[in-house]
Amino acid sequence: MITTKTLDYVSASAVGILAGAAGYGLLDLEAINIAILIVVSSVLGLFIIHVCRLWSIDRQLTRSLFH
């Protein structure tokens, strides 16, 4: 079965691929620029995923300590 964590990483990779395709189609970028765009957008997607997870953990910890 596919877990939520796996789906998050797959969605971040999909965002990178879509950004590369958009860069190729709309911006007429070269191959190296598309590769850089894919890597940067995937890394930013993974960063956002981890920030949201840390925020969720922080809220759970706050609830358990102060309620």
N, C-alpha and C positions, 0 to 999 in steps of 0.2 A: 504494500500500500504506500502511496506517496504521502509524505508528511508535509505539514505546513512549511517547515524549514526548507525542504527541498523545493517546494513551489515558489518560495521567496527567491531562492537563488536562480531558478529557471526564469522567473519573471524579470529579474535584474539582467540576465543574459539576453532575454528577448528585447528589453529596452535598448540594450547596446546594439543588437543586430538591426532593430528598426531605425535607430539613429544613424547607423552606417548606410542603410538603404536610402534614408531620407537625404543624407549628405551626398550620396551618389546621384540620386535622381533630381533633387532640387538645387543643390549647390554646385554640382558638377565638379566634385573633388577628385583628386588623384587617389590611387590605391593606398599609399602610405598615410595620407590624411584620413581616409576612411578607417583604416586600422586604428589610428590614434583616437578618432572619434568613438569607435566601438569600445576601446579599452577605457577611455575616460568616462563615458556614460555608464558603463557597467560598474566601474569602481564607485562612481557617485551613487548609483542605485544600491549597491551593497552597503555603502556608508549610511544611506538613509534607512535601510532595513535594520542595521545594527543600532542606530540611534533610536528608532522606534521601539525596538526590543528592550534597550536599556531604560527607556522612559517607562515602559510597561512594568519592568522589574522594580523601578523606583516607586511607582505608584502602589504596587503590591506591598512593598516594604513599608511605605508610609502608612498605608491602611493597617497593616499588622502591628505597627509600633504605636500608633496614636489613636486607634479606635478600639 
